[in-house]
């Protein structure tokens, strides 16, 4: 399960800083849209935020990638079509 705020953050075109929660961290790490902290300790989160604030080019690159990912994979129209396709596929298997 992924939080809706993840998709809202991607769509905002800002780099993400996330803790190492399995699914969210997998998307952020694999897609290069932000930084995954070592743990959920405040120091770890602060260090990741500070590194983005110190490197404007990195922050822009990650933010641009985040927006592109949101448009390509997580737009509600695209997600709705995937859900509908899966429902129809499963219905076809029952018949």
N, C-alpha and C positions, 0 to 999 in steps of 0.2 A: 504494500500500500504506500502510495506517495502522497504527500500533502499538497493540496491545491496551491498553497503559497509558493511552492517550488516553481510551478508553471507561471504564476503571476510574476515572480522574480525574474525568470528567464525572459518573459515578454517585455519587462521593463528595460532590458538591455544593460543590466548591471552585472558585474562579476559577483558570484556567490561565494560566501564563506560558510561551509557546512561542517558539522561534526561527523564523525565516521559512522553514521547510521547506514546500514547496508545498502539499501536501494538508492537513496538519495546520493550517497557518496559515490556509488557506482556510476550514476549518470553524470555527476559533476566531474569526476575524474576521467571517465572514458571520453566525454565530449569536450573536455577542455574549456569549461564555462566558469570555472572558479577554483577555489582552493579547498581542500579537505584537511581539516585539522587532525593532529595526532590523537587527540582525545577531546572530551568536552569540558576540560578545565578552562577557567577564564583566561589564564596566561596563554594557552594555546590558541584560543579564539582571538585574543588581542594581538598576538604575533602575526597571525594570518591577515587580520585587518590592517595592521601597520605595514605589512609588506605590500599590500595593494595601494595604500595611500602613498607609499614611498616610490612606487613604480607606476607612473601614469600610463606608460605604453602598455604594460602588462594588463592593467585594469581595463584599458580601452579594448585590447585584443580579446580578453575574456568576455567582456560585456557584449562585444559585437558577435562573438560566437554564441553567447547565450540567446540573444535576440534571434539569430538565424535558426538555432535549434528550435526555439519556440514556434517560429513560423513554419518550419519544415515538418516537425514531428508532433507538436502538442497544441496546435490551433484546435479550438473546440470543434470546428467543422471536420477536421481530419480525424480527431478522436471519435467523434460521433459516427463517422463512416466506418471506422474500424470496429466499433461496437456492433453496429448494424450488420456488417459483414460476418462477424463471428456468430451472432445470433442466427442469421440465415444459414450459415454453414452447419451449425449444430442442429438446427431444425431439419435440414436436409439429411443429416445422418440418422435422425429418428425415423424418417419415413422409409 
